[in-house]
Amino acid sequence: MIYVPETIKSALSALALNKVRTFLTMLGVIIGVFSVVALVAVVQGFQNYITDQFESLGSNLILVTPKMSQDHDPGRTFMGNRLSLKNVDTINLYVGDKISVVTPSIRIAKVAEYKSKAYSGTVVGGNYQSYSVYGLEKEFGSYYTKSDDLNKANVVFISSDVKKELFGDRNPVGEKIKIENTTFEVLGVAKPKSPTFDDRIFMPDTSLKAAFNVEVLSSIAVKAKDGQDLNELMREIKLALLKDMKSDDFSVVTQKDVLSSIDQILSVLSSALAAVAGISLLVGGIGIMNIMLVSVTERTREIGLRKALGATSKNIGAQFLIEAIVISLGGGIVGLSLGYLSTLAVSSLVRAAIPWWAIVLALGFSILVGVIFGTYPALSASKKDPIESLRFE
């Protein structure tokens, strides 16, 4: 019969006698669990971040983008981009009664200057209705108008980060900023929205094309009216655009499609990183088995004495197995705690989170490592002959 409380007490006492060795044995499991938890949490954070950005635009947004080249070369995709303002007119002509807004979108990286200050951000060109697609709200001033769009006016609507870097706490409405060799008047400032939007400078697409000699569009954003069937609307948009372009020239997707593709990529990345980090757990398990075998050899006389005093082979085996499990589980708990602290540290940058399954997996795998790599040393200890063990030098 195995006296569990007494066996556990003996196992904990044995580990306490060699605190440094116990900790060093735990280290492999600590590193493994920490790596798995931290990597999964960071990937989850990026997933949450991307989801937040898409949800902030609403669920009824349809995007028309240049189709990726067969070899996924971004350069070739850009060179083959045939999106133009003509496509915007075509969408309006054929499905205008089913949409609330359609806007071209042109995105380029530029440096904005105000006196001695400079800010590197993204300049976004769109029509006068684009603020509703982007879900922007005004903190100061106003957005540009249809007249500004038609007249290619040199005006901009800046985001909160741009305002903070160039103007500090001042109201910048009416001020002039310079982008390359062109001066633009600030019409208004957007309320803080998200990191994706807070570094942007918005201007009429016609002004952007004229100032920076850009001809092609980055994408076309279409916002469907409430109650519309997005799949049917996407089909109608495709049929309309086929009057201007070939099917290989463009893609029509919803935010859900884009988000699903990104989620798949991140899921594969998360699994790959967790698998790599899991190697640390395997190494940690081998370390536990190695140290436990050394411990069995060192404590041969102790095993013989305990057997001579009445301890059974099951008692001896259970004690060594419990020692291995305690080392592994203890390392798992410490690694999980470190992973949690690292998640808190990066949570200000991305909305990192540790999913429940990662906690269960980490602790479950820690116990499994202890059982698997502790079984052989436990069996080795339990089979020791008491007479031979007492004679061991």
LUMDOMI-735756 format. One record per residue (C-alpha): residue number from 0; residue in three letters; x, y, z. Coordinates in Angstrom, 1 decimal, decimal comma, always signed. Example, Ala and Ser with C-alpha at 12.3 -4.5 7.8 and 13.67 -1.06 7.14 Angstrom:
{0; "ALA"; {+12,3; -4,5; +7,8}}
{1; "SER"; {+13,7; -1,1; +7,1}}
//
This chain:
{0; "MET"; {+0,0; +0,0; +0,0}}
{1; "ILE"; {+1,2; +3,5; -0,9}}
{2; "TYR"; {+0,9; +6,1; +1,9}}
{3; "VAL"; {+0,4; +9,1; -0,3}}
{4; "PRO"; {+0,8; +12,0; +2,2}}
{5; "GLU"; {+4,0; +10,4; +3,7}}
{6; "THR"; {+5,3; +9,8; +0,2}}
{7; "ILE"; {+4,7; +13,4; -0,9}}
{8; "LYS"; {+6,3; +14,7; +2,3}}
{9; "SER"; {+9,4; +12,6; +1,6}}
{10; "ALA"; {+9,6; +13,8; -2,0}}
{11; "LEU"; {+9,3; +17,4; -1,0}}
{12; "SER"; {+11,9; +17,0; +1,7}}
{13; "ALA"; {+14,3; +15,4; -0,8}}
{14; "LEU"; {+13,9; +18,3; -3,2}}
{15; "ALA"; {+14,3; +20,9; -0,4}}
{16; "LEU"; {+17,7; +19,4; +0,5}}
{17; "ASN"; {+19,0; +20,3; -2,9}}
{18; "LYS"; {+17,4; +23,6; -3,7}}
{19; "VAL"; {+19,9; +24,8; -6,3}}
{20; "ARG"; {+19,9; +21,6; -8,2}}
{21; "THR"; {+16,1; +21,5; -8,1}}
{22; "PHE"; {+15,8; +25,0; -9,5}}
{23; "LEU"; {+18,4; +24,3; -12,2}}
{24; "THR"; {+16,4; +21,2; -13,2}}
{25; "MET"; {+13,3; +23,3; -13,4}}
{26; "LEU"; {+14,9; +25,9; -15,6}}
{27; "GLY"; {+14,4; +24,0; -18,8}}
{28; "VAL"; {+10,7; +23,6; -18,2}}
{29; "ILE"; {+10,5; +27,3; -17,1}}
{30; "ILE"; {+12,1; +28,5; -20,3}}
{31; "GLY"; {+9,9; +26,2; -22,4}}
{32; "VAL"; {+6,6; +27,2; -20,8}}
{33; "PHE"; {+7,5; +30,9; -20,8}}
{34; "SER"; {+8,4; +30,8; -24,5}}
{35; "VAL"; {+5,2; +29,0; -25,5}}
{36; "VAL"; {+3,0; +31,3; -23,4}}
{37; "ALA"; {+4,7; +34,6; -24,4}}
{38; "LEU"; {+4,8; +33,8; -28,1}}
{39; "VAL"; {+1,1; +32,7; -28,2}}
{40; "ALA"; {+0,1; +35,9; -26,2}}
{41; "VAL"; {+2,0; +38,2; -28,6}}
{42; "VAL"; {+0,5; +36,6; -31,7}}
{43; "GLN"; {-2,9; +36,8; -30,0}}
{44; "GLY"; {-2,2; +40,5; -29,4}}
{45; "PHE"; {-1,5; +41,1; -33,1}}
{46; "GLN"; {-4,7; +39,2; -34,0}}
{47; "ASN"; {-6,7; +41,3; -31,6}}
{48; "TYR"; {-5,1; +44,5; -32,9}}
{49; "ILE"; {-5,9; +43,6; -36,5}}
{50; "THR"; {-9,5; +42,6; -35,6}}
{51; "ASP"; {-10,0; +45,9; -33,8}}
{52; "GLN"; {-8,9; +47,9; -36,9}}
{53; "PHE"; {-11,3; +46,1; -39,2}}
{54; "GLU"; {-14,2; +46,2; -36,8}}
{55; "SER"; {-13,7; +50,0; -36,4}}
{56; "LEU"; {-14,6; +50,3; -40,1}}
{57; "GLY"; {-17,9; +48,5; -39,8}}
{58; "SER"; {-19,0; +45,2; -41,1}}
{59; "ASN"; {-20,6; +46,4; -44,4}}
{60; "LEU"; {-17,3; +47,5; -46,1}}
{61; "ILE"; {-16,3; +46,0; -49,5}}
{62; "LEU"; {-12,8; +46,5; -50,9}}
{63; "VAL"; {-11,7; +46,4; -54,5}}
{64; "THR"; {-8,0; +45,8; -54,7}}
{65; "PRO"; {-5,4; +45,0; -57,4}}
{66; "LYS"; {-5,1; +41,2; -57,7}}
{67; "MET"; {-1,9; +39,8; -56,3}}
{68; "SER"; {+0,5; +38,5; -59,0}}
{69; "GLN"; {+0,9; +34,7; -59,4}}
{70; "ASP"; {+4,3; +34,7; -57,7}}
{71; "HIS"; {+3,1; +37,1; -54,9}}
{72; "ASP"; {+5,7; +39,7; -55,9}}
{73; "PRO"; {+4,4; +43,1; -54,5}}
{74; "GLY"; {+6,4; +45,0; -57,1}}
{75; "ARG"; {+4,8; +43,2; -60,0}}
{76; "THR"; {+1,4; +43,6; -58,4}}
{77; "PHE"; {+2,0; +47,4; -58,2}}
{78; "MET"; {+3,2; +47,5; -61,8}}
{79; "GLY"; {+0,1; +45,6; -62,9}}
{80; "ASN"; {-2,4; +47,8; -60,9}}
{81; "ARG"; {-5,1; +49,1; -63,3}}
{82; "LEU"; {-7,5; +50,6; -60,7}}
{83; "SER"; {-8,6; +54,1; -61,7}}
{84; "LEU"; {-11,2; +56,7; -61,0}}
{85; "LYS"; {-13,1; +55,3; -64,0}}
{86; "ASN"; {-13,8; +52,2; -61,9}}
{87; "VAL"; {-15,3; +54,3; -59,2}}
{88; "ASP"; {-17,7; +55,9; -61,7}}
{89; "THR"; {-18,6; +52,4; -63,0}}
{90; "ILE"; {-19,5; +51,2; -59,5}}
{91; "ASN"; {-21,6; +54,2; -58,9}}
{92; "LEU"; {-23,4; +53,7; -62,3}}
{93; "TYR"; {-24,3; +50,1; -61,8}}
{94; "VAL"; {-24,8; +49,6; -58,0}}
{95; "GLY"; {-25,1; +53,2; -56,8}}
{96; "ASP"; {-28,6; +52,6; -55,4}}
{97; "LYS"; {-27,3; +49,8; -53,1}}
{98; "ILE"; {-24,3; +51,7; -51,6}}
{99; "SER"; {-24,0; +54,7; -49,4}}
{100; "VAL"; {-20,4; +55,6; -50,2}}
{101; "VAL"; {-17,7; +54,7; -52,7}}
{102; "THR"; {-14,3; +56,3; -52,5}}
{103; "PRO"; {-10,9; +55,8; -54,2}}
{104; "SER"; {-8,1; +55,3; -51,8}}
{105; "ILE"; {-4,5; +56,2; -52,5}}
{106; "ARG"; {-1,9; +55,7; -49,8}}
{107; "ILE"; {+1,7; +56,9; -49,9}}
{108; "ALA"; {+4,3; +57,5; -47,2}}
{109; "LYS"; {+5,5; +61,1; -46,9}}
{110; "VAL"; {+7,1; +63,5; -44,4}}
{111; "ALA"; {+5,0; +66,5; -43,3}}
{112; "GLU"; {+6,8; +69,7; -42,1}}
{113; "TYR"; {+5,7; +72,6; -40,0}}
{114; "LYS"; {+8,4; +75,2; -39,3}}
{115; "SER"; {+11,2; +73,2; -37,7}}
{116; "LYS"; {+9,2; +70,1; -37,0}}
{117; "ALA"; {+8,7; +67,1; -39,2}}
{118; "TYR"; {+6,5; +64,0; -39,0}}
{119; "SER"; {+6,7; +60,8; -41,1}}
{120; "GLY"; {+3,3; +59,4; -41,7}}
{121; "THR"; {+0,9; +58,1; -44,3}}
{122; "VAL"; {-0,9; +60,4; -46,7}}
{123; "VAL"; {-4,3; +59,1; -47,7}}
{124; "GLY"; {-6,2; +60,4; -50,7}}
{125; "GLY"; {-9,9; +59,9; -50,9}}
{126; "ASN"; {-13,1; +61,8; -52,0}}
{127; "TYR"; {-15,1; +64,1; -49,8}}
{128; "GLN"; {-17,2; +61,2; -48,4}}
{129; "SER"; {-14,2; +59,1; -47,3}}
{130; "TYR"; {-14,4; +60,2; -43,7}}
{131; "SER"; {-17,6; +58,1; -43,3}}
{132; "VAL"; {-15,8; +55,0; -44,7}}
{133; "TYR"; {-12,9; +55,5; -42,3}}
{134; "GLY"; {-15,2; +56,2; -39,4}}
{135; "LEU"; {-13,5; +59,5; -38,6}}
{136; "GLU"; {-14,8; +62,0; -36,1}}
{137; "LYS"; {-13,8; +65,7; -36,0}}
{138; "GLU"; {-12,1; +67,1; -32,9}}
{139; "PHE"; {-11,3; +70,5; -34,6}}
{140; "GLY"; {-12,4; +72,2; -37,8}}
{141; "SER"; {-14,0; +70,3; -40,7}}
{142; "TYR"; {-13,3; +67,7; -43,4}}
{143; "TYR"; {-12,7; +68,7; -47,0}}
{144; "THR"; {-15,7; +69,2; -49,2}}
{145; "LYS"; {-16,9; +68,1; -52,7}}
{146; "SER"; {-15,7; +71,5; -54,0}}
{147; "ASP"; {-12,2; +70,9; -52,6}}
{148; "ASP"; {-12,2; +67,6; -54,3}}
{149; "LEU"; {-13,3; +69,0; -57,7}}
{150; "ASN"; {-10,9; +71,9; -57,5}}
{151; "LYS"; {-7,9; +69,9; -56,4}}
{152; "ALA"; {-7,6; +72,1; -53,4}}
{153; "ASN"; {-4,4; +71,9; -51,3}}
{154; "VAL"; {-6,1; +71,1; -48,0}}
{155; "VAL"; {-5,6; +68,4; -45,5}}
{156; "PHE"; {-7,5; +66,8; -42,5}}
{157; "ILE"; {-4,9; +65,5; -40,1}}
{158; "SER"; {-5,0; +62,8; -37,4}}
{159; "SER"; {-4,3; +63,2; -33,7}}
{160; "ASP"; {-0,7; +62,0; -33,8}}
{161; "VAL"; {+0,2; +64,3; -36,6}}
{162; "LYS"; {-1,4; +67,3; -34,7}}
{163; "LYS"; {+0,5; +66,3; -31,5}}
{164; "GLU"; {+3,9; +66,1; -33,2}}
{165; "LEU"; {+3,6; +69,2; -35,4}}
{166; "PHE"; {+1,5; +71,5; -33,3}}
{167; "GLY"; {+1,5; +70,2; -29,7}}
{168; "ASP"; {-1,6; +71,4; -27,8}}
{169; "ARG"; {-2,4; +74,2; -30,2}}
{170; "ASN"; {-5,4; +74,2; -32,6}}
{171; "PRO"; {-3,8; +73,9; -36,0}}
{172; "VAL"; {-6,9; +74,8; -38,1}}
{173; "GLY"; {-5,8; +77,4; -40,7}}
{174; "GLU"; {-2,1; +76,6; -40,3}}
{175; "LYS"; {+0,0; +75,5; -43,3}}
{176; "ILE"; {+2,1; +72,4; -43,5}}
{177; "LYS"; {+4,5; +71,4; -46,3}}
{178; "ILE"; {+4,7; +68,0; -47,9}}
{179; "GLU"; {+7,6; +67,7; -50,3}}
{180; "ASN"; {+7,3; +71,0; -52,4}}
{181; "THR"; {+3,6; +71,6; -51,9}}
{182; "THR"; {+2,0; +73,6; -49,1}}
{183; "PHE"; {-1,4; +72,5; -47,7}}
{184; "GLU"; {-3,8; +74,2; -45,4}}
{185; "VAL"; {-5,1; +72,3; -42,3}}
{186; "LEU"; {-8,9; +72,2; -42,3}}
{187; "GLY"; {-9,4; +70,0; -39,3}}
{188; "VAL"; {-8,2; +67,3; -36,8}}
{189; "ALA"; {-9,6; +63,9; -36,2}}
{190; "LYS"; {-10,3; +62,5; -32,8}}
{191; "PRO"; {-8,0; +59,7; -31,7}}
{192; "LYS"; {-9,2; +56,4; -33,3}}
{193; "SER"; {-6,5; +53,7; -33,4}}
{194; "PRO"; {-2,8; +53,4; -34,2}}
{195; "THR"; {-3,7; +52,5; -37,8}}
{196; "PHE"; {-5,4; +55,9; -38,4}}
{197; "ASP"; {-3,7; +58,2; -35,9}}
{198; "ASP"; {-0,6; +58,7; -38,1}}
{199; "ARG"; {-2,5; +59,7; -41,3}}
{200; "ILE"; {-2,9; +62,9; -43,3}}
{201; "PHE"; {-6,1; +62,9; -45,3}}
{202; "MET"; {-6,5; +65,0; -48,5}}
{203; "PRO"; {-8,7; +64,9; -51,7}}
{204; "ASP"; {-7,5; +62,1; -54,0}}
{205; "THR"; {-7,4; +64,7; -56,9}}
{206; "SER"; {-5,0; +66,9; -54,9}}
{207; "LEU"; {-2,8; +64,0; -54,0}}
{208; "LYS"; {-2,6; +62,8; -57,6}}
{209; "ALA"; {-1,8; +66,4; -58,8}}
{210; "ALA"; {+0,8; +67,1; -56,1}}
{211; "PHE"; {+2,7; +63,8; -56,2}}
{212; "ASN"; {+2,1; +62,6; -59,7}}
{213; "VAL"; {+0,4; +59,4; -58,6}}
{214; "GLU"; {-2,0; +57,8; -61,2}}
{215; "VAL"; {-3,1; +54,4; -59,9}}
{216; "LEU"; {-5,4; +53,8; -56,9}}
{217; "SER"; {-4,3; +51,7; -53,9}}
{218; "SER"; {-7,9; +50,4; -53,5}}
{219; "ILE"; {-11,6; +51,3; -53,8}}
{220; "ALA"; {-13,7; +51,2; -50,7}}
{221; "VAL"; {-17,4; +50,6; -51,0}}
{222; "LYS"; {-19,8; +51,0; -48,1}}
{223; "ALA"; {-23,1; +49,1; -48,5}}
{224; "LYS"; {-26,4; +50,4; -47,4}}
{225; "ASP"; {-27,9; +48,7; -44,3}}
{226; "GLY"; {-29,7; +45,5; -45,1}}
{227; "GLN"; {-27,9; +44,7; -48,3}}
{228; "ASP"; {-26,7; +41,1; -49,1}}
{229; "LEU"; {-22,9; +41,6; -49,2}}
{230; "ASN"; {-22,3; +38,5; -51,3}}
{231; "GLU"; {-24,8; +39,5; -53,9}}
{232; "LEU"; {-23,5; +43,1; -53,9}}
{233; "MET"; {-19,9; +41,8; -54,4}}
{234; "ARG"; {-21,1; +39,7; -57,4}}
{235; "GLU"; {-22,7; +42,8; -58,9}}
{236; "ILE"; {-19,6; +44,9; -58,4}}
{237; "LYS"; {-17,5; +42,2; -60,1}}
{238; "LEU"; {-19,8; +42,1; -63,1}}
{239; "ALA"; {-19,7; +45,9; -63,3}}
{240; "LEU"; {-15,9; +46,1; -63,1}}
{241; "LEU"; {-15,5; +43,4; -65,8}}
{242; "LYS"; {-16,8; +46,0; -68,2}}
{243; "ASP"; {-13,6; +48,0; -67,6}}
{244; "MET"; {-11,0; +45,4; -66,7}}
{245; "LYS"; {-10,2; +41,7; -66,9}}
{246; "SER"; {-11,0; +39,3; -64,0}}
{247; "ASP"; {-7,2; +38,9; -63,3}}
{248; "ASP"; {-6,8; +42,7; -62,7}}
{249; "PHE"; {-8,8; +43,0; -59,5}}
{250; "SER"; {-10,2; +41,3; -56,4}}
{251; "VAL"; {-13,4; +42,1; -54,6}}
{252; "VAL"; {-13,4; +41,2; -50,9}}
{253; "THR"; {-15,1; +42,0; -47,7}}
{254; "GLN"; {-13,4; +42,8; -44,4}}
{255; "LYS"; {-14,4; +39,4; -43,2}}
{256; "ASP"; {-12,5; +37,7; -46,1}}
{257; "VAL"; {-9,3; +39,8; -45,4}}
{258; "LEU"; {-9,6; +39,1; -41,7}}
{259; "SER"; {-10,0; +35,4; -42,2}}
{260; "SER"; {-6,9; +35,2; -44,4}}
{261; "ILE"; {-4,9; +37,2; -41,8}}
{262; "ASP"; {-6,2; +34,9; -39,0}}
{263; "GLN"; {-5,1; +31,8; -40,9}}
{264; "ILE"; {-1,6; +33,2; -41,4}}
{265; "LEU"; {-1,3; +34,2; -37,7}}
{266; "SER"; {-2,7; +30,8; -36,6}}
{267; "VAL"; {+0,0; +29,0; -38,6}}
{268; "LEU"; {+2,6; +31,3; -37,3}}
{269; "SER"; {+1,4; +30,8; -33,7}}
{270; "SER"; {+1,5; +27,0; -34,1}}
{271; "ALA"; {+5,0; +27,1; -35,6}}
{272; "LEU"; {+6,3; +29,3; -32,9}}
{273; "ALA"; {+4,7; +27,2; -30,2}}
{274; "ALA"; {+6,2; +24,1; -31,7}}
{275; "VAL"; {+9,7; +25,6; -31,8}}
{276; "ALA"; {+9,3; +26,8; -28,1}}
{277; "GLY"; {+8,0; +23,3; -27,2}}
{278; "ILE"; {+11,5; +21,9; -28,0}}
{279; "SER"; {+12,6; +23,7; -24,9}}
{280; "LEU"; {+10,1; +21,6; -22,9}}
{281; "LEU"; {+11,4; +18,5; -24,5}}
{282; "VAL"; {+15,0; +19,5; -23,5}}
{283; "GLY"; {+13,7; +20,3; -20,0}}
{284; "GLY"; {+12,2; +16,9; -19,7}}
{285; "ILE"; {+15,4; +15,2; -20,7}}
{286; "GLY"; {+17,2; +17,3; -18,1}}
{287; "ILE"; {+14,7; +16,1; -15,4}}
{288; "MET"; {+15,2; +12,5; -16,3}}
{289; "ASN"; {+19,0; +12,9; -16,3}}
{290; "ILE"; {+19,1; +14,6; -12,9}}
{291; "MET"; {+16,6; +12,1; -11,4}}
{292; "LEU"; {+18,8; +9,2; -12,6}}
{293; "VAL"; {+21,8; +10,8; -11,0}}
{294; "SER"; {+19,7; +11,3; -7,8}}
{295; "VAL"; {+18,8; +7,6; -7,8}}
{296; "THR"; {+22,4; +6,6; -7,9}}
{297; "GLU"; {+23,4; +9,1; -5,2}}
{298; "ARG"; {+20,6; +7,9; -2,9}}
{299; "THR"; {+21,1; +4,2; -3,4}}
{300; "ARG"; {+22,0; +3,6; +0,3}}
{301; "GLU"; {+18,9; +5,7; +1,3}}
{302; "ILE"; {+16,7; +3,5; -0,9}}
{303; "GLY"; {+18,2; +0,4; +0,6}}
{304; "LEU"; {+17,7; +1,7; +4,2}}
{305; "ARG"; {+14,1; +2,7; +3,5}}
{306; "LYS"; {+13,3; -0,7; +2,0}}
{307; "ALA"; {+15,0; -2,4; +5,0}}
{308; "LEU"; {+12,7; -0,4; +7,3}}
{309; "GLY"; {+9,6; -1,5; +5,4}}
{310; "ALA"; {+9,1; +0,7; +2,4}}
{311; "THR"; {+7,8; -1,1; -0,6}}
{312; "SER"; {+9,0; -0,8; -4,2}}
{313; "LYS"; {+5,8; +1,2; -4,9}}
{314; "ASN"; {+6,6; +3,6; -2,1}}
{315; "ILE"; {+10,1; +4,2; -3,5}}
{316; "GLY"; {+8,9; +4,5; -7,2}}
{317; "ALA"; {+6,0; +6,8; -6,2}}
{318; "GLN"; {+8,4; +9,2; -4,3}}
{319; "PHE"; {+10,8; +9,6; -7,2}}
{320; "LEU"; {+7,9; +10,0; -9,7}}
{321; "ILE"; {+6,3; +12,7; -7,4}}
{322; "GLU"; {+9,7; +14,5; -7,3}}
{323; "ALA"; {+9,8; +14,6; -11,1}}
{324; "ILE"; {+6,2; +15,8; -11,4}}
{325; "VAL"; {+6,8; +18,5; -8,7}}
{326; "ILE"; {+9,9; +19,8; -10,5}}
{327; "SER"; {+8,1; +19,8; -13,9}}
{328; "LEU"; {+4,8; +21,3; -12,6}}
{329; "GLY"; {+6,7; +23,9; -10,5}}
{330; "GLY"; {+8,7; +24,9; -13,6}}
{331; "GLY"; {+5,4; +25,2; -15,5}}
{332; "ILE"; {+3,8; +27,5; -12,9}}
{333; "VAL"; {+6,9; +29,7; -12,8}}
{334; "GLY"; {+7,1; +29,8; -16,6}}
{335; "LEU"; {+3,4; +30,6; -16,8}}
{336; "SER"; {+3,8; +33,5; -14,3}}
{337; "LEU"; {+6,8; +34,9; -16,3}}
{338; "GLY"; {+4,7; +34,7; -19,4}}
{339; "TYR"; {+1,9; +36,5; -17,8}}
{340; "LEU"; {+4,2; +39,3; -16,6}}
{341; "SER"; {+5,7; +39,6; -20,2}}
{342; "THR"; {+2,1; +39,9; -21,5}}
{343; "LEU"; {+1,4; +42,7; -19,2}}
{344; "ALA"; {+4,6; +44,4; -20,3}}
{345; "VAL"; {+3,7; +44,4; -24,0}}
{346; "SER"; {-0,1; +45,1; -23,5}}
{347; "SER"; {+0,5; +48,8; -23,8}}
{348; "LEU"; {+1,7; +48,2; -27,4}}
{349; "VAL"; {-0,7; +45,5; -28,6}}
{350; "ARG"; {-3,7; +44,0; -26,9}}
{351; "ALA"; {-1,8; +40,8; -26,0}}
{352; "ALA"; {-3,7; +38,1; -24,1}}
{353; "ILE"; {-3,1; +34,6; -22,9}}
{354; "PRO"; {-5,9; +32,3; -24,2}}
{355; "TRP"; {-7,3; +29,8; -21,8}}
{356; "TRP"; {-6,1; +26,9; -23,9}}
{357; "ALA"; {-2,5; +28,1; -23,7}}
{358; "ILE"; {-2,7; +27,9; -19,9}}
{359; "VAL"; {-4,2; +24,4; -19,9}}
{360; "LEU"; {-1,7; +23,3; -22,5}}
{361; "ALA"; {+1,3; +24,7; -20,6}}
{362; "LEU"; {+0,4; +23,2; -17,3}}
{363; "GLY"; {-0,9; +19,9; -18,8}}
{364; "PHE"; {+2,3; +19,5; -20,8}}
{365; "SER"; {+4,4; +20,3; -17,7}}
{366; "ILE"; {+2,7; +17,4; -15,8}}
{367; "LEU"; {+3,0; +15,1; -18,8}}
{368; "VAL"; {+6,8; +15,9; -19,1}}
{369; "GLY"; {+7,2; +15,0; -15,4}}
{370; "VAL"; {+5,3; +11,8; -15,7}}
{371; "ILE"; {+7,0; +10,7; -18,9}}
{372; "PHE"; {+10,6; +11,6; -18,0}}
{373; "GLY"; {+10,2; +10,7; -14,3}}
{374; "THR"; {+8,8; +7,2; -14,9}}
{375; "TYR"; {+12,1; +5,5; -15,9}}
{376; "PRO"; {+14,1; +6,9; -12,9}}
{377; "ALA"; {+11,2; +5,9; -10,6}}
{378; "LEU"; {+11,2; +2,4; -11,9}}
{379; "SER"; {+15,0; +2,3; -11,6}}
{380; "ALA"; {+14,8; +3,3; -8,0}}
{381; "SER"; {+12,0; +0,9; -7,1}}
{382; "LYS"; {+13,9; -2,1; -8,5}}
{383; "LYS"; {+16,9; -1,5; -6,3}}
{384; "ASP"; {+17,8; -4,6; -4,2}}
{385; "PRO"; {+17,8; -3,5; -0,5}}
{386; "ILE"; {+20,8; -5,7; +0,4}}
{387; "GLU"; {+22,9; -4,5; -2,6}}
{388; "SER"; {+21,8; -0,9; -1,9}}
{389; "LEU"; {+23,0; -1,0; +1,7}}
{390; "ARG"; {+26,4; -2,3; +0,5}}
{391; "PHE"; {+26,7; +0,5; -2,1}}
{392; "GLU"; {+29,6; +2,9; -1,6}}
//
